[in-house]
C-alpha cells in the first residue's frame, strides 16, 4: 500500500509491504548491489531505488513495527 500527502511543503510517501519480510542477518547488506537471496534476479532493485531517493535528498522515517 502506498499513501502520499503534503506536509509542511514537502511530499510524504508511506509504503507498507505485507510480504514475508527480510531476515535480520541480511539487513546490513540490504542496499548493496548484486546481493540477493533469490536464485533469480540481479539484486539491483533496492540499490537503484536508494540511489534515486538519495538523489532527491529524501530521508527515511523509522519503519512502523
N, C-alpha and C positions, 0 to 999 in steps of 0.2 A: 504494500500500500504506500502511496506517495501523497503527502499533504504539502501544500505550499501556502505561504501567507507573507504579507509585507509587515515588517516590524521595525519601527524607528528608521525608516528609509532604506531598509535592507530586505532582500529576499531571504526567507527562511524555508528551507526544504527539509522535510522529515520523511525518512524512508523506514518502513517497518517490513522486515523479512521474517516470515514464519517457517523458514526452511529448517533443515536438520542441524544447522549450526556449524561452528568451526571448532575443531579440537584445540584445547588450550595450548598444547605444545606447538601448534602451527602459528599462533598469533604473532610471535616475534618476527616471522619471515613473511607475513601476510601480503605485504606490498612489494616484495622482491620479484623481479621479472623471472619468468621461467620456473617458478616454484609452484608446482601444482601437485595435489594428491590424487588427481584423477588420471586414468590411463589415456583419455582423450582430452585434448585442449593444450594450449601453449602456456598457460599460466601468465598471460599478459593482461587480462581484463582488469583486475584491480590495480595493477601498477599504472596502466594507462588512465584509468578513472582518477587515480590520485594525482597524476600529473596535470590533468585538466582542472581539478579542484584547486590545486596549488597555484596554477597559472592565473586563476581568478582571485587569488588571495583570500580564499574562503577558509573558514575554520570549522572544526567539528565540535559539537557538544558531546557531553558524555552520553554513551548509549543507555537507553532505558533498560532496566532489568526487572 
